[in-house]
Amino acid sequence: MDKDEFLKKLIAFIADNSSELHPKVFKNKIRFGINKSSYTEMRFDYSQNYKGFYLQLASYNREVGDFFEQEMGNAFLKMLEDESKEFRNLFFVQNSFQLSHYYYGFPIMTNDNTGHLYPEMGTTIFNDVLRNLQANHFKFIQAAEVLSPDLLHYIKRFPSCFFNTALVALLIIEKNLLSLDDERVQGLFEYDNIVTKNECKLFSPFDLIFGKKDYQQTAKQRILQRK
């Protein structure tokens, strides 16, 4: 099947089966969300090397952008120089082929480790793709739209996919009035303990959720003081 036809049919199929997420279709992406202040985009880009499409998931939230600016001040504003207006509110990005020594990205096909969809497979793979999206991507999209406490599970699972990870965690915890004893909150510190111990010899300080920067340590202390 021609790659342009494949992509057009794939996007239409996903949108037709995700009405609860309020999809809006574009040429190579779908935007999920009911307002402009909080949405997630599912974008498909073609790889000449792999001869297939990979999926990029990106979440934006104005409340998160406001929180970044409030907590980081000029340091955050400097990060925005030469970036698009939308970049201010971006807090999560993951590509379907993305992986590291401690995680794999959300799968887009069963028993696949390439993270790509190949046009020659045609429409026969669409139902399998949809099942994987429903089990993974759609649940994340719903959590991201409302900044659900369940996002903390995703921070622990994919910390490097979040921007200003410590601040995203702090906002979610304060917004949802979570206590320090909440297992989702404790999971963040459990992850950082694993990184600090580094028994696998593959972690670095850059893998920490609560790193050494002032705003990261401030976020950590505010969380530790919660009752």
Backbone as a chain_set.jsonl record, in Angstrom:
{"seq": "MDKDEFLKKLIAFIADNSSELHPKVFKNKIRFGINKSSYTEMRFDYSQNYKGFYLQLASYNREVGDFFEQEMGNAFLKMLEDESKEFRNLFFVQNSFQLSHYYYGFPIMTNDNTGHLYPEMGTTIFNDVLRNLQANHFKFIQAAEVLSPDLLHYIKRFPSCFFNTALVALLIIEKNLLSLDDERVQGLFEYDNIVTKNECKLFSPFDLIFGKKDYQQTAKQRILQRK", "coords": {"N": [[0.842, -1.193, 0.0], [0.492, 2.252, -0.744], [2.392, 4.689, 1.042], [1.268, 7.165, 1.821], [-1.463, 6.766, 1.511], [-1.785, 4.685, 3.317], [-1.191, 5.992, 5.762], [-3.234, 7.913, 5.858], [-5.538, 6.313, 6.047], [-4.96, 4.963, 8.421], [-4.901, 7.023, 10.393], [-7.545, 7.944, 10.191], [-8.899, 5.63, 11.023], [-8.024, 5.341, 13.693], [-9.01, 7.735, 14.804], [-11.766, 7.371, 14.419], [-12.248, 5.434, 16.274], [-11.87, 6.484, 18.767], [-13.547, 8.324, 19.973], [-14.239, 9.179, 22.527], [-12.083, 10.569, 23.386], [-12.091, 12.915, 22.095], [-11.034, 13.445, 19.34], [-9.175, 15.321, 16.903], [-8.506, 15.556, 13.575], [-5.538, 15.841, 11.659], [-3.169, 16.226, 8.921], [-0.939, 14.479, 9.391], [-1.25, 13.778, 12.005], [-3.098, 13.377, 15.125], [-5.037, 15.279, 17.268], [-5.853, 15.177, 20.625], [-8.303, 16.11, 22.933], [-10.422, 18.49, 24.644], [-10.108, 21.182, 24.777], [-8.014, 24.086, 24.133], [-6.095, 24.458, 26.026], [-5.209, 22.148, 27.206], [-4.03, 19.284, 25.91], [-3.192, 16.364, 23.955], [-1.007, 15.279, 21.417], [-0.855, 12.898, 18.833], [1.398, 11.919, 16.681], [2.487, 10.923, 13.417], [5.407, 10.065, 11.832], [7.452, 9.516, 8.982], [10.059, 7.214, 8.553], [12.911, 7.13, 6.661], [14.972, 5.379, 6.906], [13.946, 3.084, 8.176], [11.772, 2.623, 6.612], [9.16, 2.958, 7.438], [6.446, 4.106, 9.575], [6.81, 5.935, 12.577], [5.525, 6.606, 15.857], [4.859, 9.572, 17.597], [4.194, 10.793, 20.759], [2.932, 13.596, 22.354], [2.403, 15.812, 25.001], [0.622, 18.664, 26.13], [0.045, 21.349, 28.372], [-1.423, 24.148, 29.709], [-1.564, 24.903, 32.39], [0.57, 23.512, 33.463], [2.702, 24.772, 32.119], [2.424, 27.358, 33.181], [3.065, 26.781, 35.814], [5.719, 25.929, 35.598], [6.905, 28.376, 34.865], [6.319, 29.922, 37.108], [7.771, 28.611, 39.129], [10.385, 28.417, 38.173], [11.062, 30.786, 37.006], [13.096, 33.229, 35.449], [14.944, 31.438, 34.413], [13.415, 29.494, 33.194], [12.08, 31.034, 31.272], [14.218, 31.716, 29.673], [14.782, 29.285, 28.534], [12.78, 29.15, 26.694], [13.419, 30.74, 24.603], [13.638, 31.228, 21.133], [11.978, 29.105, 20.689], [8.831, 27.544, 19.75], [5.521, 28.9, 20.407], [3.901, 26.975, 21.546], [5.675, 25.313, 22.829], [6.108, 26.158, 25.408], [4.17, 24.991, 27.04], [4.618, 22.312, 26.848], [5.084, 19.124, 28.238], [5.612, 16.436, 28.093], [7.11, 14.012, 26.011], [7.297, 11.294, 23.816], [8.73, 8.925, 21.659], [7.792, 6.151, 19.578], [9.806, 4.324, 19.103], [11.502, 4.711, 21.13], [13.755, 3.991, 23.755], [15.577, 2.833, 26.655], [18.123, 1.731, 28.967], [16.458, 1.087, 31.038], [13.763, 1.23, 30.363], [11.091, 0.658, 27.948], [9.415, 2.32, 25.293], [5.853, 3.093, 24.961], [4.233, 0.328, 23.493], [3.319, -0.132, 20.041], [2.523, -2.139, 18.463], [1.727, -5.613, 18.859], [4.145, -7.862, 20.091], [6.312, -6.573, 18.869], [9.368, -4.907, 18.363], [10.424, -2.786, 17.062], [9.109, -0.389, 16.894], [7.878, 0.774, 14.735], [5.512, 1.216, 12.04], [4.635, -0.456, 9.128], [3.879, 0.357, 5.815], [3.438, -1.67, 3.886], [2.215, -3.643, 5.281], [-0.418, -2.995, 5.369], [-3.975, -2.552, 5.99], [-4.494, -4.65, 7.667], [-3.188, -4.685, 10.079], [-4.36, -2.811, 11.664], [-6.322, -3.261, 13.707], [-4.814, -4.509, 15.686], [-2.966, -2.501, 16.273], [-4.744, -0.596, 17.308], [-5.644, -1.915, 19.641], [-3.299, -1.888, 21.174], [-2.926, 0.877, 21.446], [-5.218, 1.54, 22.914], [-4.719, 0.164, 25.28], [-2.519, 1.45, 26.283], [-1.573, 4.169, 25.23], [-4.01, 5.657, 25.091], [-4.93, 5.583, 27.729], [-2.903, 7.002, 28.991], [-3.249, 9.504, 27.742], [-5.764, 10.298, 28.723], [-5.148, 10.572, 31.442], [-3.216, 12.584, 31.322], [-4.651, 14.773, 30.389], [-6.157, 15.774, 32.522], [-4.318, 16.036, 34.462], [-4.003, 13.838, 36.223], [-3.514, 11.921, 39.273], [-2.494, 9.465, 38.531], [-0.567, 9.972, 36.671], [1.818, 10.006, 37.993], [2.679, 7.38, 38.09], [3.505, 7.088, 35.475], [5.571, 8.922, 35.387], [7.439, 7.678, 37.034], [7.901, 5.446, 35.461], [8.721, 6.44, 32.951], [10.742, 8.593, 33.299], [12.583, 10.228, 31.872], [11.159, 11.099, 29.715], [9.64, 13.202, 30.417], [9.46, 16.752, 30.763], [11.214, 18.931, 32.921], [10.891, 17.25, 35.177], [10.697, 16.912, 38.024], [9.186, 19.121, 38.777], [6.784, 18.688, 37.436], [5.92, 16.434, 38.815], [5.642, 17.547, 41.398], [3.586, 19.454, 40.958], [1.416, 17.778, 40.269], [1.127, 16.311, 42.633], [0.545, 18.324, 44.549], [-1.72, 19.517, 43.389], [-3.58, 17.449, 43.437], [-3.751, 16.942, 46.088], [-2.191, 14.982, 47.394], [-0.762, 12.786, 49.818], [2.433, 12.295, 51.438], [2.637, 9.624, 52.01], [1.245, 8.31, 50.044], [1.182, 5.696, 47.695], [1.861, 6.174, 45.067], [3.329, 8.494, 45.202], [5.439, 7.659, 46.828], [6.582, 5.896, 45.059], [8.118, 7.458, 43.337], [10.344, 8.191, 44.871], [11.327, 5.678, 45.382], [12.196, 4.95, 42.845], [14.268, 6.869, 42.464], [16.001, 6.023, 44.462], [16.874, 3.595, 43.431], [18.271, 4.533, 41.223], [20.285, 5.988, 42.517], [21.642, 3.991, 43.98], [22.505, 2.431, 41.87], [23.087, -0.243, 40.99], [23.171, -1.633, 38.63], [25.044, -0.306, 37.206], [24.523, 1.435, 35.129], [23.081, 3.729, 35.357], [23.013, 7.335, 35.706], [23.563, 10.509, 37.416], [21.894, 12.183, 35.976], [19.654, 10.755, 35.469], [18.002, 10.929, 37.618], [14.874, 11.766, 39.165], [14.55, 13.769, 41.048], [16.888, 15.822, 40.852], [20.035, 17.604, 41.219], [19.693, 20.301, 40.844], [18.554, 23.54, 41.926], [15.741, 24.047, 41.78], [14.792, 21.483, 41.537], [15.531, 20.262, 43.941], [14.13, 21.876, 45.687], [11.508, 21.224, 44.985], [11.503, 18.56, 45.787], [11.808, 18.79, 48.604], [9.45, 20.109, 49.284], [7.593, 18.16, 48.713], [8.373, 16.152, 50.504], [7.605, 17.308, 52.871], [4.922, 17.027, 52.964], [1.885, 15.862, 54.47]], "CA": [[0.0, 0.0, 0.0], [1.206, 3.527, -0.764], [2.539, 5.148, 2.422], [0.34, 8.257, 2.098], [-2.785, 6.153, 1.667], [-1.72, 3.942, 4.577], [-1.268, 6.925, 6.886], [-4.567, 8.524, 5.864], [-6.492, 5.316, 6.551], [-4.62, 4.684, 9.818], [-5.351, 8.143, 11.218], [-9.014, 7.921, 10.199], [-9.327, 4.483, 11.825], [-7.789, 5.659, 15.107], [-9.946, 8.789, 15.202], [-13.12, 6.791, 14.466], [-12.354, 4.533, 17.426], [-11.415, 7.169, 19.992], [-14.421, 9.501, 20.107], [-14.271, 9.624, 23.921], [-10.912, 11.417, 23.612], [-12.324, 14.133, 21.314], [-9.946, 13.58, 18.369], [-9.218, 16.257, 15.781], [-7.584, 14.97, 12.61], [-4.697, 16.649, 10.788], [-2.582, 15.417, 7.861], [-0.103, 13.387, 9.908], [-1.385, 13.667, 13.45], [-4.405, 13.521, 15.748], [-4.986, 16.028, 18.531], [-6.884, 14.713, 21.548], [-8.582, 17.064, 24.006], [-11.608, 19.294, 24.379], [-9.797, 22.613, 24.767], [-6.672, 24.418, 23.666], [-5.167, 24.601, 27.149], [-4.736, 20.838, 27.642], [-4.249, 18.319, 24.843], [-2.078, 15.49, 23.565], [-0.943, 15.004, 19.988], [-0.297, 11.638, 18.366], [1.906, 12.271, 15.355], [3.159, 9.845, 12.702], [6.45, 10.518, 10.919], [8.004, 8.415, 8.18], [11.504, 7.024, 8.643], [13.493, 6.6, 5.433], [15.85, 4.258, 7.26], [13.146, 1.902, 8.492], [10.685, 2.52, 5.628], [7.914, 2.822, 8.171], [6.036, 5.247, 10.388], [6.881, 5.84, 14.03], [4.524, 7.435, 16.533], [5.328, 10.464, 18.654], [3.147, 11.266, 21.661], [3.382, 14.833, 23.008], [1.334, 16.383, 25.821], [0.74, 20.091, 26.424], [-0.913, 21.805, 29.366], [-1.111, 25.532, 30.073], [-1.352, 24.954, 33.832], [1.939, 23.061, 33.687], [3.575, 25.848, 31.678], [2.343, 28.424, 34.186], [3.772, 26.311, 37.013], [7.152, 26.002, 35.278], [7.334, 29.775, 34.905], [6.223, 30.365, 38.498], [8.787, 27.98, 39.971], [11.735, 28.55, 37.622], [11.301, 32.192, 36.679], [13.864, 33.603, 34.256], [15.608, 30.255, 33.851], [12.448, 28.866, 32.292], [11.855, 31.945, 30.145], [15.385, 31.617, 28.8], [14.629, 28.032, 27.791], [11.766, 29.327, 25.656], [13.942, 31.555, 23.509], [13.73, 30.562, 19.827], [11.053, 27.975, 20.625], [7.462, 27.888, 19.37], [4.653, 29.286, 21.519], [3.369, 25.769, 22.165], [6.722, 24.641, 23.608], [5.986, 26.577, 26.811], [3.257, 24.118, 27.772], [4.978, 20.92, 26.592], [5.666, 18.481, 29.43], [5.896, 15.013, 27.867], [7.319, 13.576, 24.623], [7.847, 9.95, 23.674], [8.648, 8.285, 20.347], [7.475, 4.724, 19.732], [11.024, 3.512, 19.066], [12.341, 5.203, 22.217], [14.04, 3.047, 24.834], [16.836, 3.014, 27.36], [18.443, 0.513, 29.706], [15.468, 0.791, 32.07], [12.375, 1.239, 29.908], [10.707, 0.691, 26.548], [8.274, 3.195, 25.075], [4.566, 2.418, 24.769], [4.221, -0.472, 22.256], [2.259, 0.196, 19.083], [2.082, -3.415, 17.904], [2.038, -6.756, 19.704], [5.355, -8.614, 19.742], [7.135, -5.767, 17.963], [10.348, -4.121, 19.096], [10.992, -1.757, 16.188], [8.419, 0.881, 17.098], [7.478, 1.321, 13.44], [4.416, 0.6, 11.299], [5.091, -0.541, 7.754], [2.751, 0.45, 4.881], [3.157, -2.918, 3.162], [1.348, -4.479, 6.124], [-1.787, -2.634, 5.041], [-4.977, -2.324, 7.042], [-4.65, -5.842, 8.5], [-2.586, -4.472, 11.399], [-5.025, -1.699, 12.348], [-6.976, -3.675, 14.952], [-3.775, -4.755, 16.681], [-2.477, -1.18, 16.667], [-5.761, 0.022, 18.163], [-5.622, -2.574, 20.957], [-2.135, -1.377, 21.904], [-3.196, 2.273, 21.796], [-6.223, 1.555, 23.98], [-4.127, -0.357, 26.516], [-1.4, 2.275, 26.725], [-1.593, 5.583, 24.87], [-5.274, 6.312, 25.43], [-4.976, 5.753, 29.185], [-2.015, 8.12, 29.31], [-3.878, 10.734, 27.254], [-6.817, 10.663, 29.671], [-4.506, 11.024, 32.677], [-2.511, 13.837, 31.058], [-5.588, 15.871, 30.153], [-6.636, 16.33, 33.788], [-3.202, 15.943, 35.427], [-4.414, 12.821, 37.185], [-2.458, 11.334, 40.104], [-1.914, 8.312, 37.852], [0.613, 10.405, 35.924], [3.013, 9.695, 38.786], [3.146, 6.068, 37.656], [4.219, 7.276, 34.21], [6.835, 9.599, 35.691], [8.351, 6.64, 37.519], [8.185, 4.521, 34.364], [9.394, 7.138, 31.846], [11.131, 9.918, 33.801], [13.296, 11.051, 30.896], [10.217, 11.587, 28.702], [8.991, 14.391, 30.961], [10.25, 17.969, 30.903], [11.181, 19.453, 34.283], [10.147, 16.139, 35.782], [10.433, 17.146, 39.449], [8.109, 20.103, 38.902], [5.535, 18.033, 37.027], [5.531, 15.598, 39.957], [5.189, 18.426, 42.481], [2.285, 20.017, 40.592], [0.394, 16.726, 40.354], [0.942, 15.974, 44.047], [-0.141, 19.432, 45.225], [-3.035, 19.712, 42.77], [-4.471, 16.357, 43.838], [-3.716, 16.853, 47.551], [-1.67, 13.671, 47.766], [0.123, 12.773, 50.976], [3.727, 11.662, 51.218], [2.471, 8.175, 52.147], [0.587, 7.749, 48.867], [2.123, 4.781, 47.049], [2.33, 6.777, 43.813], [4.377, 9.441, 45.592], [6.575, 6.86, 47.292], [7.202, 5.28, 43.893], [9.119, 8.374, 42.782], [11.546, 8.081, 45.683], [11.85, 4.325, 45.169], [12.951, 4.999, 41.596], [15.517, 7.612, 42.683], [16.894, 5.177, 45.27], [17.476, 2.626, 42.504], [19.263, 5.271, 40.435], [21.406, 6.344, 43.395], [22.41, 2.764, 44.249], [23.122, 2.131, 40.563], [23.663, -1.583, 41.027], [23.382, -2.101, 37.261], [26.163, 0.487, 36.684], [24.107, 2.08, 33.889], [22.428, 5.003, 35.656], [23.835, 8.507, 36.011], [22.756, 11.493, 38.153], [20.926, 12.816, 35.082], [18.455, 9.914, 35.45], [17.207, 11.19, 38.817], [13.705, 12.642, 39.098], [14.907, 14.923, 41.879], [18.317, 16.01, 40.661], [20.769, 18.513, 42.105], [19.371, 21.707, 40.592], [17.816, 24.146, 43.041], [14.289, 23.869, 41.68], [14.512, 20.062, 41.756], [15.64, 20.004, 45.375], [13.01, 22.569, 46.329], [10.329, 20.385, 44.751], [11.639, 17.369, 46.635], [11.566, 19.157, 49.996], [8.014, 20.41, 49.448], [6.885, 16.868, 48.718], [8.716, 15.444, 51.748], [6.922, 17.965, 53.986], [3.475, 16.785, 52.917], [1.398, 14.937, 55.484]], "C": [[0.881, 1.247, 0.0], [1.235, 4.12, 0.643], [1.58, 6.285, 2.766], [-1.084, 7.735, 2.311], [-2.86, 5.398, 2.983], [-1.913, 4.88, 5.763], [-2.653, 7.545, 6.987], [-5.597, 7.564, 6.447], [-6.239, 5.014, 8.032], [-5.14, 5.777, 10.739], [-6.872, 8.177, 11.309], [-9.538, 6.801, 11.086], [-9.163, 4.771, 13.311], [-8.791, 6.697, 15.594], [-11.365, 8.247, 15.342], [-13.335, 5.924, 15.695], [-11.858, 5.161, 18.726], [-12.264, 8.413, 20.269], [-14.447, 10.043, 21.531], [-13.107, 10.549, 24.253], [-10.983, 12.713, 22.804], [-11.202, 14.38, 20.297], [-10.218, 14.652, 17.314], [-8.123, 15.85, 14.811], [-6.846, 16.047, 11.815], [-4.038, 15.7, 9.779], [-1.792, 14.237, 8.4], [-0.19, 13.24, 11.427], [-2.842, 13.759, 13.87], [-4.199, 14.284, 17.047], [-6.154, 15.586, 19.392], [-7.057, 15.738, 22.665], [-9.73, 17.97, 23.63], [-11.323, 20.783, 24.404], [-8.336, 22.836, 24.4], [-5.648, 24.487, 24.797], [-4.606, 23.268, 27.627], [-5.052, 19.809, 26.564], [-2.991, 17.48, 24.618], [-2.153, 15.241, 22.073], [-0.262, 13.668, 19.729], [0.1, 11.859, 16.907], [2.663, 11.102, 14.737], [4.137, 10.431, 11.691], [7.07, 9.315, 10.223], [9.521, 8.387, 8.281], [12.016, 6.42, 7.336], [14.38, 5.394, 5.724], [15.067, 2.967, 7.472], [12.032, 1.637, 7.48], [9.346, 2.266, 6.316], [7.631, 4.064, 8.991], [6.277, 4.947, 11.862], [5.921, 6.857, 14.632], [5.213, 8.309, 17.576], [4.125, 10.954, 19.451], [3.676, 12.482, 22.4], [2.207, 15.48, 23.722], [1.653, 17.823, 26.209], [-0.324, 20.476, 27.448], [-0.51, 23.201, 29.841], [-0.848, 25.664, 31.564], [0.073, 24.511, 34.178], [2.928, 24.148, 33.279], [3.592, 27.008, 32.652], [3.146, 28.052, 35.428], [5.284, 26.334, 36.785], [7.661, 27.433, 35.424], [7.329, 30.301, 36.332], [7.392, 29.852, 39.328], [10.215, 28.232, 39.484], [12.084, 29.975, 37.209], [12.073, 32.395, 35.39], [14.568, 32.413, 33.607], [14.697, 29.544, 32.866], [12.213, 29.741, 31.074], [13.012, 31.889, 29.165], [15.32, 30.348, 27.953], [13.684, 28.185, 26.612], [12.253, 30.137, 24.465], [14.12, 30.697, 22.255], [12.863, 29.316, 19.728], [9.665, 28.459, 20.207], [6.646, 28.236, 20.606], [4.158, 28.051, 22.278], [4.383, 25.093, 23.094], [6.625, 24.97, 25.091], [5.183, 25.58, 27.632], [3.546, 22.63, 27.562], [5.594, 20.299, 27.845], [5.973, 17.005, 29.245], [6.07, 14.765, 26.38], [7.888, 12.172, 24.638], [7.662, 9.469, 22.244], [8.478, 6.784, 20.524], [8.707, 3.832, 19.674], [11.948, 3.833, 20.236], [12.536, 4.139, 23.299], [15.346, 3.44, 25.505], [17.132, 1.715, 28.091], [17.386, 0.167, 30.742], [14.013, 0.919, 31.615], [12.281, 1.121, 28.394], [9.522, 1.643, 26.426], [6.987, 2.393, 24.954], [4.61, 1.605, 23.471], [3.081, -0.045, 21.329], [1.785, -1.034, 18.314], [2.499, -4.525, 18.864], [3.275, -7.481, 19.177], [6.222, -7.886, 18.71], [8.117, -4.959, 18.791], [11.018, -3.054, 18.231], [10.361, -0.397, 16.408], [7.977, 1.538, 15.81], [6.306, 0.525, 12.848], [4.755, 0.677, 9.818], [3.906, -0.57, 6.777], [2.43, -0.848, 4.163], [2.298, -3.879, 3.975], [-0.124, -4.178, 5.882], [-2.693, -2.49, 6.252], [-5.128, -3.52, 7.978], [-4.083, -5.648, 9.903], [-3.365, -3.463, 12.235], [-5.658, -2.106, 13.664], [-5.959, -3.941, 16.051], [-3.192, -3.439, 17.177], [-3.46, -0.532, 17.631], [-5.762, -0.596, 19.552], [-4.451, -2.064, 21.794], [-2.329, 0.077, 22.313], [-4.182, 2.358, 22.955], [-5.628, 1.121, 25.316], [-3.072, 0.571, 27.094], [-1.609, 3.762, 26.475], [-2.866, 6.288, 25.329], [-5.402, 6.543, 26.933], [-4.077, 6.904, 29.62], [-2.655, 9.444, 28.912], [-4.95, 11.214, 28.224], [-6.222, 11.189, 30.974], [-3.85, 12.385, 32.481], [-3.467, 15.013, 30.929], [-6.002, 16.555, 31.454], [-5.547, 16.362, 34.855], [-3.561, 15.023, 36.583], [-3.243, 12.348, 38.041], [-1.777, 10.137, 39.437], [-0.719, 8.689, 36.987], [1.902, 10.113, 36.681], [3.566, 8.319, 38.435], [3.967, 6.205, 36.373], [5.539, 8.018, 34.418], [7.861, 8.583, 36.177], [8.795, 5.727, 36.379], [9.028, 5.167, 33.262], [9.927, 8.506, 32.277], [11.788, 10.814, 32.763], [12.401, 11.573, 29.781], [9.491, 12.85, 29.163], [9.98, 15.553, 30.986], [10.112, 18.49, 32.331], [10.406, 18.484, 35.185], [9.778, 16.381, 37.244], [9.263, 18.112, 39.635], [6.773, 19.525, 38.457], [5.023, 17.174, 38.183], [4.967, 16.451, 41.086], [3.806, 18.993, 42.183], [1.179, 18.985, 40.749], [0.086, 16.398, 41.814], [0.179, 17.069, 44.773], [-1.55, 19.629, 44.684], [-4.044, 18.68, 43.263], [-4.434, 16.07, 45.336], [-3.242, 15.485, 48.036], [-0.737, 13.788, 48.961], [1.436, 12.101, 50.612], [3.599, 10.142, 51.243], [1.801, 7.522, 50.944], [1.598, 6.894, 48.093], [2.645, 5.322, 45.734], [3.425, 7.793, 44.075], [5.623, 8.685, 46.022], [7.317, 6.211, 46.123], [8.281, 6.145, 43.262], [10.441, 8.26, 43.535], [12.173, 6.692, 45.579], [12.693, 4.281, 43.904], [14.295, 5.714, 41.806], [16.508, 6.827, 43.538], [17.604, 4.151, 44.392], [18.566, 3.297, 41.672], [20.496, 5.564, 41.272], [22.275, 5.124, 43.71], [23.143, 2.295, 43.003], [23.796, 0.769, 40.527], [23.931, -2.131, 39.63], [24.525, -1.373, 36.567], [25.812, 1.211, 35.379], [23.44, 3.436, 34.114], [23.464, 6.113, 35.836], [22.966, 9.488, 36.794], [21.699, 12.18, 37.289], [19.625, 12.01, 34.997], [17.547, 10.17, 36.644], [15.986, 12.056, 38.506], [14.007, 13.926, 39.857], [16.427, 15.09, 41.844], [18.895, 17.061, 41.59], [20.446, 19.988, 41.883], [18.471, 22.245, 41.702], [16.325, 23.874, 42.964], [13.898, 22.409, 41.893], [14.552, 19.718, 43.238], [14.525, 20.698, 46.153], [11.733, 21.759, 46.18], [10.363, 19.166, 45.665], [11.308, 17.699, 48.081], [10.092, 19.474, 50.243], [7.192, 19.121, 49.491], [7.135, 16.132, 50.029], [8.006, 16.044, 52.958], [5.424, 17.71, 53.991], [3.067, 15.706, 53.912], [0.3, 14.048, 54.907]], "O": [[1.907, 1.282, 0.679], [0.236, 4.069, 1.361], [1.119, 6.364, 3.905], [-1.808, 8.212, 3.185], [-3.87, 5.459, 3.685], [-2.704, 4.597, 6.663], [-3.19, 7.686, 8.086], [-6.436, 7.966, 7.253], [-7.181, 4.831, 8.803], [-5.758, 5.481, 11.762], [-7.426, 8.412, 12.383], [-10.508, 6.991, 11.82], [-10.06, 4.482, 14.103], [-9.358, 6.553, 16.677], [-12.085, 8.616, 16.27], [-14.472, 5.703, 16.114], [-11.476, 4.46, 19.663], [-11.754, 9.428, 20.742], [-14.655, 11.24, 21.73], [-13.129, 11.236, 25.274], [-10.048, 13.514, 22.825], [-10.504, 15.391, 20.372], [-11.358, 14.853, 16.894], [-6.948, 15.803, 15.177], [-7.44, 17.025, 11.361], [-4.319, 14.502, 9.784], [-1.952, 13.114, 7.922], [0.69, 12.649, 12.053], [-3.707, 14.161, 13.091], [-3.299, 13.973, 17.828], [-7.304, 15.612, 18.954], [-6.08, 16.18, 23.27], [-9.991, 18.2, 22.449], [-12.206, 21.58, 24.086], [-7.534, 21.902, 24.363], [-4.448, 24.567, 24.535], [-3.629, 23.247, 28.376], [-6.219, 19.496, 26.329], [-1.891, 17.842, 25.033], [-3.233, 15.018, 21.526], [0.768, 13.35, 20.324], [-0.75, 11.971, 16.024], [3.385, 10.381, 15.426], [3.75, 11.196, 10.807], [7.195, 8.237, 10.805], [10.184, 9.411, 8.117], [11.604, 5.327, 6.949], [14.52, 4.5, 4.89], [15.467, 1.899, 7.011], [11.423, 0.568, 7.482], [8.521, 1.479, 5.851], [8.467, 4.963, 9.092], [5.989, 3.85, 12.338], [5.555, 7.842, 13.991], [6.051, 7.833, 18.342], [3.16, 11.467, 18.886], [4.745, 12.422, 23.007], [1.144, 15.676, 23.133], [2.783, 18.158, 26.565], [-1.454, 19.989, 27.397], [0.607, 23.406, 30.316], [0.004, 26.454, 31.969], [0.701, 25.068, 35.077], [3.884, 24.421, 34.004], [4.647, 27.582, 32.923], [3.821, 28.895, 36.02], [6.043, 26.714, 37.677], [8.708, 27.674, 36.025], [8.23, 31.042, 36.726], [7.942, 30.59, 40.145], [11.149, 28.257, 40.286], [13.257, 30.325, 37.08], [11.746, 31.805, 34.36], [14.764, 32.39, 32.392], [15.147, 29.052, 31.831], [12.152, 29.235, 29.953], [12.809, 32.001, 27.956], [15.75, 30.338, 26.8], [13.774, 27.436, 25.639], [11.577, 30.211, 23.439], [14.673, 29.599, 22.306], [13.001, 28.545, 18.778], [9.363, 29.648, 20.303], [7.037, 27.905, 21.725], [4.014, 28.08, 23.5], [4.003, 24.388, 24.029], [7.012, 24.164, 25.936], [5.489, 25.352, 28.802], [2.798, 21.78, 28.046], [6.508, 20.867, 28.443], [6.536, 16.377, 30.142], [5.275, 15.245, 25.572], [8.835, 11.881, 25.369], [6.575, 9.586, 21.677], [8.959, 6.209, 21.5], [8.665, 2.697, 20.146], [13.05, 3.291, 20.326], [11.583, 3.472, 23.702], [16.111, 4.26, 24.997], [16.465, 0.707, 27.862], [17.404, -0.939, 31.282], [13.108, 0.729, 32.428], [13.221, 1.426, 27.66], [8.718, 1.76, 27.35], [7.018, 1.167, 24.855], [4.994, 2.148, 22.435], [2.011, 0.353, 21.789], [0.779, -0.987, 17.606], [3.488, -4.401, 19.587], [3.427, -7.684, 17.972], [6.786, -8.5, 17.805], [7.741, -4.385, 19.813], [12.043, -2.488, 18.61], [10.983, 0.632, 16.146], [7.725, 2.743, 15.788], [6.138, -0.664, 13.117], [5.118, 1.738, 9.31], [3.028, -1.424, 6.897], [1.266, -1.108, 3.858], [1.721, -4.818, 3.427], [-0.984, -5.014, 6.16], [-2.233, -2.329, 7.383], [-5.823, -3.417, 8.989], [-4.459, -6.374, 10.823], [-3.054, -3.279, 13.412], [-5.547, -1.376, 14.648], [-6.209, -3.635, 17.217], [-2.95, -3.28, 18.374], [-3.057, 0.019, 18.655], [-5.87, 0.123, 20.545], [-4.6, -1.835, 22.994], [-1.936, 0.468, 23.412], [-3.999, 3.159, 23.872], [-5.995, 1.654, 26.364], [-2.763, 0.486, 28.282], [-1.803, 4.529, 27.419], [-2.81, 7.384, 25.887], [-5.918, 7.574, 27.364], [-4.435, 7.685, 30.502], [-2.603, 10.408, 29.676], [-5.035, 12.407, 28.515], [-6.738, 12.15, 31.546], [-3.914, 13.241, 33.363], [-3.13, 16.131, 31.319], [-6.177, 17.773, 31.488], [-5.816, 16.677, 36.015], [-3.439, 15.382, 37.754], [-2.1, 12.369, 37.586], [-0.624, 9.828, 39.738], [0.063, 7.818, 36.606], [2.964, 9.986, 36.071], [4.778, 8.106, 38.475], [4.986, 5.535, 36.199], [6.512, 7.771, 33.705], [9.023, 8.627, 35.773], [9.945, 5.287, 36.345], [9.929, 4.538, 32.708], [9.577, 9.506, 31.649], [11.577, 12.027, 32.769], [12.834, 12.403, 28.981], [8.801, 13.492, 28.371], [11.177, 15.364, 31.201], [9.014, 18.491, 32.889], [9.43, 18.842, 35.844], [8.657, 16.082, 37.654], [8.448, 17.941, 40.542], [5.737, 19.841, 39.043], [3.831, 17.187, 38.491], [3.933, 16.117, 41.665], [2.944, 19.011, 43.062], [0.12, 19.285, 41.302], [-1.075, 16.227, 42.187], [-0.742, 16.777, 45.535], [-2.477, 19.883, 45.453], [-5.214, 18.995, 43.481], [-5.007, 15.085, 45.802], [-3.811, 14.907, 48.962], [-0.01, 14.772, 49.098], [1.532, 11.417, 49.593], [4.362, 9.445, 50.575], [1.793, 6.295, 50.838], [2.731, 7.319, 47.864], [3.751, 4.975, 45.319], [4.345, 7.943, 43.271], [6.735, 9.033, 45.624], [8.528, 6.001, 46.188], [9.253, 5.626, 42.713], [11.515, 8.236, 42.933], [13.391, 6.542, 45.674], [13.76, 3.666, 43.875], [15.336, 5.219, 41.375], [17.719, 6.952, 43.358], [18.787, 3.871, 44.584], [19.632, 2.727, 41.441], [21.622, 5.409, 40.801], [23.502, 5.216, 43.706], [24.274, 1.816, 43.082], [24.938, 0.643, 40.087], [24.8, -2.984, 39.448], [24.937, -1.761, 35.473], [26.706, 1.562, 34.609], [23.254, 4.204, 33.169], [24.64, 5.849, 36.087], [21.747, 9.321, 36.835], [20.716, 12.703, 37.814], [18.612, 12.514, 34.512], [16.423, 9.669, 36.674], [16.057, 12.968, 37.683], [13.753, 15.027, 39.369], [17.147, 14.567, 42.695], [18.31, 17.371, 42.628], [20.883, 20.837, 42.66], [17.725, 21.497, 42.332], [15.707, 23.51, 43.964], [12.801, 22.124, 42.373], [13.707, 18.972, 43.732], [14.036, 20.173, 47.154], [10.964, 21.621, 47.131], [9.344, 18.795, 46.249], [10.583, 16.94, 48.726], [9.552, 19.141, 51.298], [6.212, 19.024, 50.228], [6.212, 15.553, 50.603], [7.824, 15.362, 53.966], [4.726, 18.126, 54.916], [3.813, 14.759, 54.161], [-0.24, 13.196, 55.613]]}, "num_chains": 1, "name": "protein.A"}
